[in-house]
Amino acid sequence: MFGQPVVVLEAGAEVLTAAHGRAVGRGLPVSVFTEELFAAGHDAADRAAVAAVLRAGLALVGFGVHGPRNAVDEVVEGARMHP
């Protein structure tokens, strides 16, 4: 799931949603972490919980994105380094 290097940023829901939309719009590979994932008990249930919700309705609590640094920097604009 993770490539190197890994940078952890933080942002509110509005910034997360906008950044996720930019990543998807640019065709960058993403993984999502939603409120629904934390209610499920195993991988199959996790995948089913996310699949049951349209992208616009995801309750994002985080997401991962992979790509060239300049592309990722543009996608995550508005987020700040996690302490």
HTML snippet that shows the backbone in 3Dmol.js (N, CA, C, O; Angstrom):
<script src="https://3Dmol.org/build/3Dmol-min.js"></script>
<div id="view" style="width:600px;height:400px;position:relative"></div>
<script>
const pdb = `
ATOM      1  N   MET A   1       0.811  -1.178   0.000  1.00  0.00           N
ATOM      2  CA  MET A   1       0.000   0.000   0.000  1.00  0.00           C
ATOM      3  C   MET A   1       0.865   1.257   0.000  1.00  0.00           C
ATOM      4  O   MET A   1       0.476   2.270  -0.582  1.00  0.00           O
ATOM      5  N   PHE A   2       2.032   1.211   0.642  1.00  0.00           N
ATOM      6  CA  PHE A   2       2.863   2.401   0.739  1.00  0.00           C
ATOM      7  C   PHE A   2       4.126   2.263  -0.087  1.00  0.00           C
ATOM      8  O   PHE A   2       4.778   1.219  -0.095  1.00  0.00           O
ATOM      9  N   GLY A   3       4.457   3.352  -0.788  1.00  0.00           N
ATOM     10  CA  GLY A   3       5.750   3.476  -1.438  1.00  0.00           C
ATOM     11  C   GLY A   3       6.595   4.408  -0.591  1.00  0.00           C
ATOM     12  O   GLY A   3       6.092   5.025   0.347  1.00  0.00           O
ATOM     13  N   GLN A   4       7.839   4.512  -0.904  1.00  0.00           N
ATOM     14  CA  GLN A   4       8.718   5.392  -0.144  1.00  0.00           C
ATOM     15  C   GLN A   4       8.999   6.638  -0.952  1.00  0.00           C
ATOM     16  O   GLN A   4       9.124   6.511  -2.170  1.00  0.00           O
ATOM     17  N   PRO A   5       9.107   7.794  -0.410  1.00  0.00           N
ATOM     18  CA  PRO A   5       8.909   8.107   1.009  1.00  0.00           C
ATOM     19  C   PRO A   5       7.436   8.278   1.329  1.00  0.00           C
ATOM     20  O   PRO A   5       6.602   8.400   0.432  1.00  0.00           O
ATOM     21  N   VAL A   6       7.125   8.286   2.620  1.00  0.00           N
ATOM     22  CA  VAL A   6       5.764   8.511   3.093  1.00  0.00           C
ATOM     23  C   VAL A   6       5.746   9.837   3.850  1.00  0.00           C
ATOM     24  O   VAL A   6       6.573  10.065   4.733  1.00  0.00           O
ATOM     25  N   VAL A   7       4.814  10.697   3.504  1.00  0.00           N
ATOM     26  CA  VAL A   7       4.615  11.962   4.193  1.00  0.00           C
ATOM     27  C   VAL A   7       3.189  11.960   4.722  1.00  0.00           C
ATOM     28  O   VAL A   7       2.255  11.639   3.987  1.00  0.00           O
ATOM     29  N   VAL A   8       3.013  12.313   5.983  1.00  0.00           N
ATOM     30  CA  VAL A   8       1.685  12.346   6.589  1.00  0.00           C
ATOM     31  C   VAL A   8       1.294  13.807   6.783  1.00  0.00           C
ATOM     32  O   VAL A   8       1.991  14.574   7.446  1.00  0.00           O
ATOM     33  N   LEU A   9       0.169  14.167   6.190  1.00  0.00           N
ATOM     34  CA  LEU A   9      -0.366  15.517   6.290  1.00  0.00           C
ATOM     35  C   LEU A   9      -1.699  15.463   7.004  1.00  0.00           C
ATOM     36  O   LEU A   9      -2.297  14.395   7.131  1.00  0.00           O
ATOM     37  N   GLU A  10      -2.169  16.609   7.473  1.00  0.00           N
ATOM     38  CA  GLU A  10      -3.484  16.666   8.098  1.00  0.00           C
ATOM     39  C   GLU A  10      -4.281  17.811   7.510  1.00  0.00           C
ATOM     40  O   GLU A  10      -3.731  18.820   7.069  1.00  0.00           O
ATOM     41  N   ALA A  11      -5.596  17.628   7.516  1.00  0.00           N
ATOM     42  CA  ALA A  11      -6.494  18.654   6.987  1.00  0.00           C
ATOM     43  C   ALA A  11      -7.912  18.324   7.421  1.00  0.00           C
ATOM     44  O   ALA A  11      -8.208  17.203   7.836  1.00  0.00           O
ATOM     45  N   GLY A  12      -8.773  19.309   7.318  1.00  0.00           N
ATOM     46  CA  GLY A  12     -10.185  19.105   7.611  1.00  0.00           C
ATOM     47  C   GLY A  12     -10.882  18.373   6.479  1.00  0.00           C
ATOM     48  O   GLY A  12     -10.296  18.132   5.424  1.00  0.00           O
ATOM     49  N   ALA A  13     -12.129  18.026   6.706  1.00  0.00           N
ATOM     50  CA  ALA A  13     -12.896  17.240   5.743  1.00  0.00           C
ATOM     51  C   ALA A  13     -13.006  17.921   4.379  1.00  0.00           C
ATOM     52  O   ALA A  13     -12.919  17.257   3.346  1.00  0.00           O
ATOM     53  N   GLU A  14     -13.196  19.227   4.370  1.00  0.00           N
ATOM     54  CA  GLU A  14     -13.336  19.953   3.102  1.00  0.00           C
ATOM     55  C   GLU A  14     -12.063  19.864   2.264  1.00  0.00           C
ATOM     56  O   GLU A  14     -12.126  19.634   1.056  1.00  0.00           O
ATOM     57  N   VAL A  15     -10.907  20.048   2.907  1.00  0.00           N
ATOM     58  CA  VAL A  15      -9.628  19.961   2.193  1.00  0.00           C
ATOM     59  C   VAL A  15      -9.373  18.532   1.738  1.00  0.00           C
ATOM     60  O   VAL A  15      -8.905  18.315   0.620  1.00  0.00           O
ATOM     61  N   LEU A  16      -9.673  17.549   2.592  1.00  0.00           N
ATOM     62  CA  LEU A  16      -9.502  16.139   2.212  1.00  0.00           C
ATOM     63  C   LEU A  16     -10.335  15.788   0.990  1.00  0.00           C
ATOM     64  O   LEU A  16      -9.841  15.157   0.055  1.00  0.00           O
ATOM     65  N   THR A  17     -11.586  16.192   0.999  1.00  0.00           N
ATOM     66  CA  THR A  17     -12.482  15.892  -0.115  1.00  0.00           C
ATOM     67  C   THR A  17     -11.994  16.539  -1.405  1.00  0.00           C
ATOM     68  O   THR A  17     -12.004  15.906  -2.461  1.00  0.00           O
ATOM     69  N   ALA A  18     -11.565  17.798  -1.325  1.00  0.00           N
ATOM     70  CA  ALA A  18     -11.064  18.488  -2.514  1.00  0.00           C
ATOM     71  C   ALA A  18      -9.779  17.841  -3.025  1.00  0.00           C
ATOM     72  O   ALA A  18      -9.617  17.655  -4.231  1.00  0.00           O
ATOM     73  N   ALA A  19      -8.873  17.500  -2.125  1.00  0.00           N
ATOM     74  CA  ALA A  19      -7.614  16.873  -2.522  1.00  0.00           C
ATOM     75  C   ALA A  19      -7.856  15.505  -3.153  1.00  0.00           C
ATOM     76  O   ALA A  19      -7.225  15.155  -4.151  1.00  0.00           O
ATOM     77  N   HIS A  20      -8.768  14.735  -2.569  1.00  0.00           N
ATOM     78  CA  HIS A  20      -9.105  13.425  -3.126  1.00  0.00           C
ATOM     79  C   HIS A  20      -9.669  13.585  -4.533  1.00  0.00           C
ATOM     80  O   HIS A  20      -9.303  12.837  -5.439  1.00  0.00           O
ATOM     81  N   GLY A  21     -10.555  14.556  -4.716  1.00  0.00           N
ATOM     82  CA  GLY A  21     -11.123  14.809  -6.039  1.00  0.00           C
ATOM     83  C   GLY A  21     -10.053  15.192  -7.061  1.00  0.00           C
ATOM     84  O   GLY A  21     -10.100  14.750  -8.209  1.00  0.00           O
ATOM     85  N   ARG A  22      -9.088  16.015  -6.641  1.00  0.00           N
ATOM     86  CA  ARG A  22      -7.995  16.386  -7.554  1.00  0.00           C
ATOM     87  C   ARG A  22      -7.155  15.168  -7.920  1.00  0.00           C
ATOM     88  O   ARG A  22      -6.774  14.996  -9.078  1.00  0.00           O
ATOM     89  N   ALA A  23      -6.867  14.321  -6.927  1.00  0.00           N
ATOM     90  CA  ALA A  23      -6.059  13.125  -7.196  1.00  0.00           C
ATOM     91  C   ALA A  23      -6.765  12.204  -8.186  1.00  0.00           C
ATOM     92  O   ALA A  23      -6.152  11.728  -9.142  1.00  0.00           O
ATOM     93  N   VAL A  24      -8.046  11.955  -7.959  1.00  0.00           N
ATOM     94  CA  VAL A  24      -8.826  11.102  -8.855  1.00  0.00           C
ATOM     95  C   VAL A  24      -8.903  11.735 -10.241  1.00  0.00           C
ATOM     96  O   VAL A  24      -8.751  11.045 -11.249  1.00  0.00           O
ATOM     97  N   GLY A  25      -9.140  13.049 -10.293  1.00  0.00           N
ATOM     98  CA  GLY A  25      -9.241  13.758 -11.562  1.00  0.00           C
ATOM     99  C   GLY A  25      -7.966  13.712 -12.381  1.00  0.00           C
ATOM    100  O   GLY A  25      -8.009  13.779 -13.610  1.00  0.00           O
ATOM    101  N   ARG A  26      -6.835  13.601 -11.709  1.00  0.00           N
ATOM    102  CA  ARG A  26      -5.540  13.538 -12.408  1.00  0.00           C
ATOM    103  C   ARG A  26      -5.089  12.107 -12.674  1.00  0.00           C
ATOM    104  O   ARG A  26      -4.012  11.876 -13.223  1.00  0.00           O
ATOM    105  N   GLY A  27      -5.914  11.161 -12.283  1.00  0.00           N
ATOM    106  CA  GLY A  27      -5.604   9.761 -12.556  1.00  0.00           C
ATOM    107  C   GLY A  27      -4.520   9.179 -11.668  1.00  0.00           C
ATOM    108  O   GLY A  27      -3.907   8.172 -12.022  1.00  0.00           O
ATOM    109  N   LEU A  28      -4.273   9.798 -10.513  1.00  0.00           N
ATOM    110  CA  LEU A  28      -3.276   9.264  -9.587  1.00  0.00           C
ATOM    111  C   LEU A  28      -3.881   8.123  -8.782  1.00  0.00           C
ATOM    112  O   LEU A  28      -5.057   8.180  -8.422  1.00  0.00           O
ATOM    113  N   PRO A  29      -3.104   7.093  -8.494  1.00  0.00           N
ATOM    114  CA  PRO A  29      -3.638   5.995  -7.678  1.00  0.00           C
ATOM    115  C   PRO A  29      -3.900   6.469  -6.249  1.00  0.00           C
ATOM    116  O   PRO A  29      -3.057   7.121  -5.632  1.00  0.00           O
ATOM    117  N   VAL A  30      -5.069   6.135  -5.743  1.00  0.00           N
ATOM    118  CA  VAL A  30      -5.448   6.538  -4.385  1.00  0.00           C
ATOM    119  C   VAL A  30      -5.973   5.341  -3.600  1.00  0.00           C
ATOM    120  O   VAL A  30      -6.462   4.368  -4.173  1.00  0.00           O
ATOM    121  N   SER A  31      -5.863   5.432  -2.295  1.00  0.00           N
ATOM    122  CA  SER A  31      -6.534   4.501  -1.384  1.00  0.00           C
ATOM    123  C   SER A  31      -7.290   5.370  -0.395  1.00  0.00           C
ATOM    124  O   SER A  31      -6.801   6.426   0.005  1.00  0.00           O
ATOM    125  N   VAL A  32      -8.467   4.940  -0.002  1.00  0.00           N
ATOM    126  CA  VAL A  32      -9.291   5.765   0.873  1.00  0.00           C
ATOM    127  C   VAL A  32      -9.425   5.131   2.254  1.00  0.00           C
ATOM    128  O   VAL A  32      -9.407   3.912   2.421  1.00  0.00           O
ATOM    129  N   PHE A  33      -9.559   6.011   3.218  1.00  0.00           N
ATOM    130  CA  PHE A  33      -9.836   5.622   4.592  1.00  0.00           C
ATOM    131  C   PHE A  33     -11.100   6.387   4.984  1.00  0.00           C
ATOM    132  O   PHE A  33     -11.093   7.615   5.060  1.00  0.00           O
ATOM    133  N   THR A  34     -12.172   5.656   5.230  1.00  0.00           N
ATOM    134  CA  THR A  34     -13.460   6.275   5.523  1.00  0.00           C
ATOM    135  C   THR A  34     -13.939   5.875   6.913  1.00  0.00           C
ATOM    136  O   THR A  34     -13.440   4.922   7.511  1.00  0.00           O
ATOM    137  N   GLU A  35     -14.912   6.623   7.409  1.00  0.00           N
ATOM    138  CA  GLU A  35     -15.495   6.275   8.708  1.00  0.00           C
ATOM    139  C   GLU A  35     -16.032   4.850   8.683  1.00  0.00           C
ATOM    140  O   GLU A  35     -15.934   4.127   9.675  1.00  0.00           O
ATOM    141  N   GLU A  36     -16.602   4.444   7.546  1.00  0.00           N
ATOM    142  CA  GLU A  36     -17.180   3.102   7.420  1.00  0.00           C
ATOM    143  C   GLU A  36     -16.135   2.004   7.610  1.00  0.00           C
ATOM    144  O   GLU A  36     -16.450   0.931   8.124  1.00  0.00           O
ATOM    145  N   LEU A  37     -14.898   2.265   7.199  1.00  0.00           N
ATOM    146  CA  LEU A  37     -13.845   1.248   7.340  1.00  0.00           C
ATOM    147  C   LEU A  37     -13.608   0.872   8.796  1.00  0.00           C
ATOM    148  O   LEU A  37     -13.318  -0.285   9.104  1.00  0.00           O
ATOM    149  N   PHE A  38     -13.728   1.833   9.676  1.00  0.00           N
ATOM    150  CA  PHE A  38     -13.424   1.571  11.069  1.00  0.00           C
ATOM    151  C   PHE A  38     -14.554   0.869  11.802  1.00  0.00           C
ATOM    152  O   PHE A  38     -14.391   0.467  12.954  1.00  0.00           O
ATOM    153  N   ALA A  39     -15.690   0.720  11.151  1.00  0.00           N
ATOM    154  CA  ALA A  39     -16.809  -0.012  11.732  1.00  0.00           C
ATOM    155  C   ALA A  39     -16.804  -1.469  11.288  1.00  0.00           C
ATOM    156  O   ALA A  39     -17.458  -2.308  11.906  1.00  0.00           O
ATOM    157  N   ALA A  40     -16.069  -1.774  10.219  1.00  0.00           N
ATOM    158  CA  ALA A  40     -16.021  -3.136   9.678  1.00  0.00           C
ATOM    159  C   ALA A  40     -14.964  -3.939  10.431  1.00  0.00           C
ATOM    160  O   ALA A  40     -14.088  -3.380  11.091  1.00  0.00           O
ATOM    161  N   GLY A  41     -15.066  -5.257  10.318  1.00  0.00           N
ATOM    162  CA  GLY A  41     -14.178  -6.097  11.110  1.00  0.00           C
ATOM    163  C   GLY A  41     -13.070  -6.798  10.353  1.00  0.00           C
ATOM    164  O   GLY A  41     -12.152  -7.332  10.975  1.00  0.00           O
ATOM    165  N   HIS A  42     -13.126  -6.814   9.028  1.00  0.00           N
ATOM    166  CA  HIS A  42     -12.108  -7.522   8.260  1.00  0.00           C
ATOM    167  C   HIS A  42     -12.082  -6.973   6.836  1.00  0.00           C
ATOM    168  O   HIS A  42     -12.940  -6.176   6.459  1.00  0.00           O
ATOM    169  N   ASP A  43     -11.106  -7.395   6.055  1.00  0.00           N
ATOM    170  CA  ASP A  43     -10.867  -6.815   4.734  1.00  0.00           C
ATOM    171  C   ASP A  43     -12.084  -6.878   3.818  1.00  0.00           C
ATOM    172  O   ASP A  43     -12.417  -5.885   3.171  1.00  0.00           O
ATOM    173  N   ALA A  44     -12.745  -8.015   3.751  1.00  0.00           N
ATOM    174  CA  ALA A  44     -13.902  -8.130   2.860  1.00  0.00           C
ATOM    175  C   ALA A  44     -15.009  -7.165   3.283  1.00  0.00           C
ATOM    176  O   ALA A  44     -15.652  -6.547   2.435  1.00  0.00           O
ATOM    177  N   ALA A  45     -15.230  -7.035   4.580  1.00  0.00           N
ATOM    178  CA  ALA A  45     -16.245  -6.100   5.078  1.00  0.00           C
ATOM    179  C   ALA A  45     -15.821  -4.656   4.814  1.00  0.00           C
ATOM    180  O   ALA A  45     -16.656  -3.808   4.499  1.00  0.00           O
ATOM    181  N   ASP A  46     -14.513  -4.376   4.943  1.00  0.00           N
ATOM    182  CA  ASP A  46     -14.001  -3.034   4.643  1.00  0.00           C
ATOM    183  C   ASP A  46     -14.295  -2.660   3.200  1.00  0.00           C
ATOM    184  O   ASP A  46     -14.815  -1.578   2.924  1.00  0.00           O
ATOM    185  N   ARG A  47     -13.964  -3.549   2.289  1.00  0.00           N
ATOM    186  CA  ARG A  47     -14.171  -3.283   0.863  1.00  0.00           C
ATOM    187  C   ARG A  47     -15.656  -3.122   0.538  1.00  0.00           C
ATOM    188  O   ARG A  47     -16.030  -2.259  -0.256  1.00  0.00           O
ATOM    189  N   ALA A  48     -16.485  -3.939   1.141  1.00  0.00           N
ATOM    190  CA  ALA A  48     -17.932  -3.852   0.904  1.00  0.00           C
ATOM    191  C   ALA A  48     -18.490  -2.532   1.445  1.00  0.00           C
ATOM    192  O   ALA A  48     -19.366  -1.928   0.827  1.00  0.00           O
ATOM    193  N   ALA A  49     -17.984  -2.086   2.596  1.00  0.00           N
ATOM    194  CA  ALA A  49     -18.465  -0.831   3.184  1.00  0.00           C
ATOM    195  C   ALA A  49     -18.140   0.354   2.286  1.00  0.00           C
ATOM    196  O   ALA A  49     -18.967   1.252   2.121  1.00  0.00           O
ATOM    197  N   VAL A  50     -16.955   0.367   1.707  1.00  0.00           N
ATOM    198  CA  VAL A  50     -16.567   1.469   0.813  1.00  0.00           C
ATOM    199  C   VAL A  50     -17.313   1.360  -0.517  1.00  0.00           C
ATOM    200  O   VAL A  50     -17.760   2.370  -1.060  1.00  0.00           O
ATOM    201  N   ALA A  51     -17.448   0.148  -1.043  1.00  0.00           N
ATOM    202  CA  ALA A  51     -18.120  -0.045  -2.327  1.00  0.00           C
ATOM    203  C   ALA A  51     -19.599   0.339  -2.272  1.00  0.00           C
ATOM    204  O   ALA A  51     -20.192   0.677  -3.297  1.00  0.00           O
ATOM    205  N   ALA A  52     -20.188   0.287  -1.091  1.00  0.00           N
ATOM    206  CA  ALA A  52     -21.614   0.577  -0.948  1.00  0.00           C
ATOM    207  C   ALA A  52     -21.928   2.077  -0.998  1.00  0.00           C
ATOM    208  O   ALA A  52     -23.096   2.464  -1.020  1.00  0.00           O
ATOM    209  N   VAL A  53     -20.893   2.918  -1.018  1.00  0.00           N
ATOM    210  CA  VAL A  53     -21.090   4.372  -0.973  1.00  0.00           C
ATOM    211  C   VAL A  53     -20.528   4.992  -2.247  1.00  0.00           C
ATOM    212  O   VAL A  53     -19.412   4.674  -2.656  1.00  0.00           O
ATOM    213  N   LEU A  54     -21.302   5.877  -2.873  1.00  0.00           N
ATOM    214  CA  LEU A  54     -20.791   6.609  -4.032  1.00  0.00           C
ATOM    215  C   LEU A  54     -19.650   7.515  -3.593  1.00  0.00           C
ATOM    216  O   LEU A  54     -19.622   7.971  -2.449  1.00  0.00           O
ATOM    217  N   ARG A  55     -18.707   7.779  -4.495  1.00  0.00           N
ATOM    218  CA  ARG A  55     -17.536   8.587  -4.152  1.00  0.00           C
ATOM    219  C   ARG A  55     -17.919   9.917  -3.501  1.00  0.00           C
ATOM    220  O   ARG A  55     -17.284  10.330  -2.530  1.00  0.00           O
ATOM    221  N   ALA A  56     -18.932  10.582  -4.015  1.00  0.00           N
ATOM    222  CA  ALA A  56     -19.349  11.874  -3.463  1.00  0.00           C
ATOM    223  C   ALA A  56     -19.861  11.739  -2.028  1.00  0.00           C
ATOM    224  O   ALA A  56     -19.878  12.723  -1.288  1.00  0.00           O
ATOM    225  N   GLY A  57     -20.274  10.549  -1.630  1.00  0.00           N
ATOM    226  CA  GLY A  57     -20.815  10.342  -0.295  1.00  0.00           C
ATOM    227  C   GLY A  57     -19.834   9.751   0.701  1.00  0.00           C
ATOM    228  O   GLY A  57     -20.202   9.486   1.845  1.00  0.00           O
ATOM    229  N   LEU A  58     -18.582   9.538   0.283  1.00  0.00           N
ATOM    230  CA  LEU A  58     -17.606   8.959   1.197  1.00  0.00           C
ATOM    231  C   LEU A  58     -17.348   9.894   2.374  1.00  0.00           C
ATOM    232  O   LEU A  58     -17.154  11.095   2.188  1.00  0.00           O
ATOM    233  N   ALA A  59     -17.347   9.348   3.568  1.00  0.00           N
ATOM    234  CA  ALA A  59     -17.000  10.107   4.773  1.00  0.00           C
ATOM    235  C   ALA A  59     -15.499   9.936   4.988  1.00  0.00           C
ATOM    236  O   ALA A  59     -15.067   9.160   5.840  1.00  0.00           O
ATOM    237  N   LEU A  60     -14.709  10.673   4.200  1.00  0.00           N
ATOM    238  CA  LEU A  60     -13.253  10.528   4.241  1.00  0.00           C
ATOM    239  C   LEU A  60     -12.677  10.966   5.578  1.00  0.00           C
ATOM    240  O   LEU A  60     -13.025  12.024   6.102  1.00  0.00           O
ATOM    241  N   VAL A  61     -11.797  10.142   6.119  1.00  0.00           N
ATOM    242  CA  VAL A  61     -10.996  10.537   7.274  1.00  0.00           C
ATOM    243  C   VAL A  61      -9.529  10.577   6.874  1.00  0.00           C
ATOM    244  O   VAL A  61      -8.677  11.017   7.646  1.00  0.00           O
ATOM    245  N   GLY A  62      -9.241  10.116   5.661  1.00  0.00           N
ATOM    246  CA  GLY A  62      -7.888  10.161   5.126  1.00  0.00           C
ATOM    247  C   GLY A  62      -7.844   9.471   3.785  1.00  0.00           C
ATOM    248  O   GLY A  62      -8.777   8.767   3.400  1.00  0.00           O
ATOM    249  N   PHE A  63      -6.740   9.682   3.070  1.00  0.00           N
ATOM    250  CA  PHE A  63      -6.519   8.944   1.837  1.00  0.00           C
ATOM    251  C   PHE A  63      -5.034   8.929   1.534  1.00  0.00           C
ATOM    252  O   PHE A  63      -4.278   9.790   1.985  1.00  0.00           O
ATOM    253  N   GLY A  64      -4.637   7.943   0.768  1.00  0.00           N
ATOM    254  CA  GLY A  64      -3.256   7.841   0.310  1.00  0.00           C
ATOM    255  C   GLY A  64      -3.227   8.143  -1.169  1.00  0.00           C
ATOM    256  O   GLY A  64      -4.170   7.824  -1.894  1.00  0.00           O
ATOM    257  N   VAL A  65      -2.151   8.756  -1.619  1.00  0.00           N
ATOM    258  CA  VAL A  65      -1.994   9.062  -3.040  1.00  0.00           C
ATOM    259  C   VAL A  65      -0.544   8.811  -3.412  1.00  0.00           C
ATOM    260  O   VAL A  65       0.365   9.070  -2.625  1.00  0.00           O
ATOM    261  N   HIS A  66      -0.338   8.303  -4.619  1.00  0.00           N
ATOM    262  CA  HIS A  66       1.008   7.998  -5.086  1.00  0.00           C
ATOM    263  C   HIS A  66       1.210   8.637  -6.450  1.00  0.00           C
ATOM    264  O   HIS A  66       0.333   8.582  -7.312  1.00  0.00           O
ATOM    265  N   GLY A  67       2.368   9.239  -6.634  1.00  0.00           N
ATOM    266  CA  GLY A  67       2.686   9.836  -7.922  1.00  0.00           C
ATOM    267  C   GLY A  67       3.933  10.679  -7.836  1.00  0.00           C
ATOM    268  O   GLY A  67       4.586  10.726  -6.794  1.00  0.00           O
ATOM    269  N   PRO A  68       4.273  11.355  -8.936  1.00  0.00           N
ATOM    270  CA  PRO A  68       5.431  12.243  -8.914  1.00  0.00           C
ATOM    271  C   PRO A  68       5.236  13.349  -7.874  1.00  0.00           C
ATOM    272  O   PRO A  68       4.122  13.823  -7.653  1.00  0.00           O
ATOM    273  N   ARG A  69       6.332  13.742  -7.249  1.00  0.00           N
ATOM    274  CA  ARG A  69       6.237  14.697  -6.143  1.00  0.00           C
ATOM    275  C   ARG A  69       5.481  15.964  -6.524  1.00  0.00           C
ATOM    276  O   ARG A  69       4.628  16.424  -5.764  1.00  0.00           O
ATOM    277  N   ASN A  70       5.781  16.536  -7.688  1.00  0.00           N
ATOM    278  CA  ASN A  70       5.109  17.789  -8.055  1.00  0.00           C
ATOM    279  C   ASN A  70       3.603  17.588  -8.211  1.00  0.00           C
ATOM    280  O   ASN A  70       2.823  18.466  -7.839  1.00  0.00           O
ATOM    281  N   ALA A  71       3.189  16.454  -8.752  1.00  0.00           N
ATOM    282  CA  ALA A  71       1.751  16.181  -8.914  1.00  0.00           C
ATOM    283  C   ALA A  71       1.081  16.000  -7.551  1.00  0.00           C
ATOM    284  O   ALA A  71      -0.005  16.529  -7.317  1.00  0.00           O
ATOM    285  N   VAL A  72       1.724  15.258  -6.659  1.00  0.00           N
ATOM    286  CA  VAL A  72       1.157  15.032  -5.326  1.00  0.00           C
ATOM    287  C   VAL A  72       1.121  16.343  -4.544  1.00  0.00           C
ATOM    288  O   VAL A  72       0.138  16.624  -3.858  1.00  0.00           O
ATOM    289  N   ASP A  73       2.179  17.146  -4.637  1.00  0.00           N
ATOM    290  CA  ASP A  73       2.191  18.446  -3.943  1.00  0.00           C
ATOM    291  C   ASP A  73       1.008  19.313  -4.371  1.00  0.00           C
ATOM    292  O   ASP A  73       0.387  19.970  -3.534  1.00  0.00           O
ATOM    293  N   GLU A  74       0.694  19.319  -5.657  1.00  0.00           N
ATOM    294  CA  GLU A  74      -0.432  20.110  -6.143  1.00  0.00           C
ATOM    295  C   GLU A  74      -1.761  19.555  -5.636  1.00  0.00           C
ATOM    296  O   GLU A  74      -2.672  20.316  -5.310  1.00  0.00           O
ATOM    297  N   VAL A  75      -1.869  18.236  -5.570  1.00  0.00           N
ATOM    298  CA  VAL A  75      -3.104  17.589  -5.120  1.00  0.00           C
ATOM    299  C   VAL A  75      -3.394  17.903  -3.659  1.00  0.00           C
ATOM    300  O   VAL A  75      -4.544  18.158  -3.300  1.00  0.00           O
ATOM    301  N   VAL A  76      -2.365  17.888  -2.811  1.00  0.00           N
ATOM    302  CA  VAL A  76      -2.583  18.033  -1.369  1.00  0.00           C
ATOM    303  C   VAL A  76      -2.476  19.486  -0.902  1.00  0.00           C
ATOM    304  O   VAL A  76      -2.317  19.746   0.291  1.00  0.00           O
ATOM    305  N   GLU A  77      -2.562  20.417  -1.826  1.00  0.00           N
ATOM    306  CA  GLU A  77      -2.501  21.830  -1.460  1.00  0.00           C
ATOM    307  C   GLU A  77      -3.561  22.148  -0.411  1.00  0.00           C
ATOM    308  O   GLU A  77      -4.721  21.761  -0.554  1.00  0.00           O
ATOM    309  N   GLY A  78      -3.163  22.844   0.626  1.00  0.00           N
ATOM    310  CA  GLY A  78      -4.075  23.198   1.707  1.00  0.00           C
ATOM    311  C   GLY A  78      -3.891  22.344   2.947  1.00  0.00           C
ATOM    312  O   GLY A  78      -4.334  22.726   4.031  1.00  0.00           O
ATOM    313  N   ALA A  79      -3.244  21.191   2.808  1.00  0.00           N
ATOM    314  CA  ALA A  79      -2.965  20.334   3.957  1.00  0.00           C
ATOM    315  C   ALA A  79      -1.637  20.773   4.566  1.00  0.00           C
ATOM    316  O   ALA A  79      -0.828  21.435   3.916  1.00  0.00           O
ATOM    317  N   ARG A  80      -1.429  20.392   5.829  1.00  0.00           N
ATOM    318  CA  ARG A  80      -0.176  20.743   6.494  1.00  0.00           C
ATOM    319  C   ARG A  80       0.437  19.488   7.110  1.00  0.00           C
ATOM    320  O   ARG A  80      -0.234  18.473   7.293  1.00  0.00           O
ATOM    321  N   MET A  81       1.711  19.582   7.420  1.00  0.00           N
ATOM    322  CA  MET A  81       2.415  18.440   8.011  1.00  0.00           C
ATOM    323  C   MET A  81       1.754  18.044   9.330  1.00  0.00           C
ATOM    324  O   MET A  81       1.410  18.898  10.147  1.00  0.00           O
ATOM    325  N   HIS A  82       1.583  16.750   9.522  1.00  0.00           N
ATOM    326  CA  HIS A  82       1.043  16.228  10.764  1.00  0.00           C
ATOM    327  C   HIS A  82       2.163  16.266  11.795  1.00  0.00           C
ATOM    328  O   HIS A  82       3.282  15.841  11.509  1.00  0.00           O
ATOM    329  N   PRO A  83       1.869  16.781  13.013  1.00  0.00           N
ATOM    330  CA  PRO A  83       2.938  16.874  14.028  1.00  0.00           C
ATOM    331  C   PRO A  83       3.388  15.508  14.529  1.00  0.00           C
ATOM    332  O   PRO A  83       4.275  15.423  15.379  1.00  0.00           O
TER     333      PRO A  83
END
`;
const viewer = $3Dmol.createViewer("view");
viewer.addModel(pdb, "pdb");
viewer.setStyle({}, {cartoon: {color: "spectrum"}});
viewer.zoomTo();
viewer.render();
</script>
